[in-house]
Amino acid sequence: MIVSRPMDNSDQRRQREKAVQTTVPDARSQFKLGGNQGVLPSQAIEVLIARRNIRGKQDGEILKNQIQPASIDLRLAKKCYRVRASFLPGKFRTVEQHLKEFVAHELNLAGEGAVLERGCFYVAELQELLTLPESYNAAANPKSSTGRLDVFTRLISDNSEVFDWVEGGYDGPLFVEICPITFSIRAREGSRLNQLRFLRRTSGQHRYDRPAIDDKTLEKLHKKIGIVSEEKPSIRNGLNVRVQLAGSKRNEIVGYKALKRANVVDVDRVASHRAKDFWEPIRANSKGQLILEPSEFYILASKEKMQVPPEYAAEMAPVDPMMGEFRAHYAGFFDPGFGHMPNGQHGSRAVLEVRSHDVPFALEDGQFIARLIYERMTEKPDLIYGRDLKSNYQGQGLKLSKHFK
């Protein structure tokens, strides 16, 4: 990711990006996309860009470093609106038409950008335009760093009845709803808060179908390569993920609780904020228990070390409501290669963004807290998480977002 410097204006930022990055070559337009059902890999996304199915508003260019192993980063445009309420345009209206009714204030994200205040709703234009082939859908999610800041984002497209989903055949602009819940943030033109994953569907599939593998296939995959560090993982509608609250040593830090009334987080500044100014460490206790307080935000980690093989992508899904009154998934995409180690070891825990719903809830060590759904790729990506990219969270244990020292 390109890190902006506070004194740069938007023109300087754009020039710097172009100086160190190349755009996708037009030669990709002659390549054929695979006919399999599944998530599109990096090289297939490059084909869509070369064919201008994905393009930028201003100059049409998409930067090479926007492309991830199984997704593309989306960039904020200049216009951002504070809105009175969240909304969906519905089947026969555009986002622009709805904005005329709900805008409370307009912000300009050019240059130094603007501060988006905690507890407020915003809708920002994105720089990317889509002309999506009929046989492809697209799904969106916050980037990992966005979720770990407790910034709630959802993609909105014209004539849509759902968030974070673009149906095949769509031709038009994209917008993102932004709600900083715990920390106010500074964002600017070019900031990247969410990402888009492309899904190829086959004839006969429902328009909302996902290329998820079933439990039997997942069990076979575990026996073959070991998707988690445990011999017998819990698999039911995906891989069940447990929370780590017991420490291996006295007073070990097992989580973080966000401090209220903290300073503003600049989303483009990496390792530039002191963690102690924003987070209170949570240390293991003899009970291996943590009481989640309503309206508080926590960063925790999974008990399991896990991997996503390069032929698959994964997404964190909500825990079954019968398991507890909390939410533990904000940024849900796991790239091909996450935690994948050549020697067969499992190197990465899942970091969990956790919030209790309405009542205090006692969370126990080893309790199921989320599900990881594995999806097939149409083919193995050219880019692999952790191998080909400088990945901030490869091999992670408990870890705050990249913004903190």
Steps between C-alpha positions, in 0.01 A plus 500: 500500500627850421533702820407866467709769663305766690634797299428355155208627296301262282698582182831425672358179639386386156839581344682308773280195454560499125874538552524177697213298354401391153151457368369171366624442143240501222650174373298323768181575305573215259513240780206270558340467841459152645159341474493351849274617778683679778687807618704681235879510563731796448578421135129480412440836671773641277309372197184680618703818544663471157153454348382808694239304694672669796633851443569829676268799470760764421757343270378143482812368667509236769829475690685172513524509878120507532491137390509239776511118459119475485367858513560859403535796737251781439605866530302792639424779255484870593134523594373377834165573661389490861153344491211499745444126473630186335308403188471265204389646166264214415433341167404808300707785647860614490721589794518859372122529513496382862784733598290803404259399775743394775808727473563710809842636402751461214873447561794528258758222538756659266838604640508460877162327494254526787429359842208258509356521850421194709131416520416677173398346166669596175464397138806550279539464127759245387743553217416168334225436245367153414366346183449149632447205262169317552668184629693681776389636835708708738510497880653772719648509849700742716876462478662330800643826633162671466324236706765513772431873538129427558411688183183352353490515119250366246503524123197656328418482129213644297167313493618265774290343774799368700832632629842365399372320191504591130300285260620384161424744221539809721634807321561805712669673795581367845460664840599404851313563822742584783425507871794541740364347820780530757765734354459802278714458189670723246451383142582658167466448127673171422457348848405133487243378750329211323565240233312313230510128421370362169304174476431303185171313504385224267163462330222397735652664806298747704620859470615504866670158499858485624768245397534362855620144548285268711601352835600160357736664252642718776561194719684331213708812446597502866604133490710572193686817605381596850308827475529559875749411770259258668465137405119502522361846422134586543344513153133590468389735222868591469794497740394603852753734658564518876627796703832507687463647851733279706864604503799268501669726754388727781345832399535421130314745277210315334309794357448874480208722595459827311527822698217744454570866426833410337665717236437484125652209302641590158416197284794564264771518765663168586668442840447867589265479800588393853296195595472608865313815394226290340494158668490343845669157516292208631702250700421134555335412831472172688146442372585549134199727479418843360175688557410693187337831586233642269622775266866409563733379225757222543785350299548129577663205324402148404628202695580319177783574263360456153576520132323570174666297219579695180219320311238640740378825647310535825261737675410544865128455557274585796488258787172316549281731719431198720868509608490848653392862476804652332645579161850387402549584133555839343772439243427156367720424196794258537726489196642187335821420684397649837695305762625259234852383578713295256611266780141411586487698824210731578622851554203733549225548751183679400466840665143564610320834528244439773205698631221389734151584376283639779589319823822409686618160381753270667736357241696188599836376375447256213144614433387498136491857377489498118496281188743495212344413164737365235431574133657359184711717274439469126877440482806550718591871518826638367527703822512312828443665838824509699715370217463761226358789701630687802218377721458681830324211671673183373617280787306717744393426851298759688566822306351847475460670165807618310438860606642442849862479613 
